[in-house]
């Protein structure tokens, strides 16, 4: 009888812990877009793991996480950022929003992630050989697939 109770309790506890592990919040409460912008600007002109194959999505993930936010599952892939936070229109962009664009000749396929700074400027990690930099959003405006906002 003791074994059955212990086994039942073990199954009950294990089941609960698996449910908790499966749940992954998109964003923790209390994260302000201003914190995302502040953390992103700290990287301007600096390399993010110079020479390694860490991509723009890895960098955005690091910035959002350091600001206290959650990340999408497999945050190193640009297309997964299209599921993060809540979607907003291009005309409603605010500083701290994450922008997902297509890159190169593969129109329509997500390939680049950046953070909007306001006033038509964004900050991103262009390639692994270049440092994080601020640029005009007008370069990417026609390539935007989605804009996501922390909730």
N, C-alpha and C positions, 0 to 999 in steps of 0.2 A: 504494500500500500504506500509506503514512504517513497519507493522508487517511482511509482506512477505519479505521485504529487510532484516530486522533484523534476521528473521528465516533463510534465505538463508545464511547470513553472519555467523551465529552461526554454521550451518551445515558445511560450508566451513572451518571455523577455527577448529572445532572439528575434522573433517576429517584429516586435516593436522597434528594436534597434535597426533592423533592415529598412523599415519604413522611414525612419529618421534619416538614414544615409541616402535613401533614394530622393528625398526632398532636398532640392537645392534652390535657395532663394535667388531670384534674379538680382535683387538689390537690397541691401540692408537699410533699415530706416535711418534717417538723419543725414544722408549723404546730400550735399549741396553741389549743384553744377559748378559753382564758383570754386569749390575745392578741386574738382576735376581740372578746370582751367589752370588753377594755380600750380597743381602738380605737373601738368603737361608743360607749362612754360619753364619749369625748372630744368627740363631736358633740352631746351633749345640750344643747338650747337654741340650737343654731346652725343657720343656714340652709345647705342644701346647694345652692349655685348659685342663690341667691335670684332668684325671678322667671322662671327658666328652666323648661322642661318636663322636667327630670330627675326621674324618678319614684323610688319607693321601691326598686325593683329596682336602679336605678343606684347608689343610696346603699349598699345592701347589698353590691353588687359592689365598690365602692370600699373599703368596710371590710374585706371578706374579702381583697381583693388587697393592701391595705396591711399586713395581718397575715401576708402571705407565702403566701396560698392562691391556688389557681386559681379560675377562674370558668367557668360553663357557657357554651357558645357562645350568642351573643345574650342575654347576661346582663341586658339591660335589660327583658326580658319576664318577668313573674312565673312563667308556666307553665314556663319553662325551668329555673327553680330546683328544680322537682320532680324533675329528672334529676341534680342535683348531689349529690356525696357519697354517703352511704348513708342509706336510709330508716330511721326509728325510730318507735316508737309514741308517741302523745301522753303516755302515762303514764311513758315512759322519757326524757322531755326533760331535757337538761342545759344549763347555761349555754354559750353559743356556738353552739347549734343554730339553723338557719335555718328559720323557719316560713312556710309559704305558705297564705294564706287566700283565700276568695272575698270579694268586696266588693260592697256594694250589693244590688240586687234580683236580680242574675244568679246565683242559687244554683248552685254546682257549677263555675263558671268562675273560674279563678285570677285574682286581681286585686291582691293585696297581699302584700308580703314584709317580714318583720321578723326581728329577732334576739332569741332568748330569753336573759334575764339571770339567771334563777333566781328562786326564791321567788315564783313567779306573776307576774313582771314581764317586760316586753319593751320593746325600743326600736325605733322605726321613724320613717319620714318620712311623716306622715299625708297631707298635700297639698302642692302646690308653694307655697302661700302661708303654710304653717306650718313652724316649725323642727322639727328632729328632737326627739322627745320620748319619755320613758319612760311607759308606761301599764301598767295591770293587764291581764294576759292574759285574764282572765275576760270581757272585752268581746268578744274574738275566739274564745273557746274553741269555740263551736258552729259556727264558720265554717272551722275548720282543715281544709285539704285534705291537707296533708302536712308532716312534720317531717324535715329533712335534717341530717345530721351530717358534719362534716369527717372524712375518712378518712386 
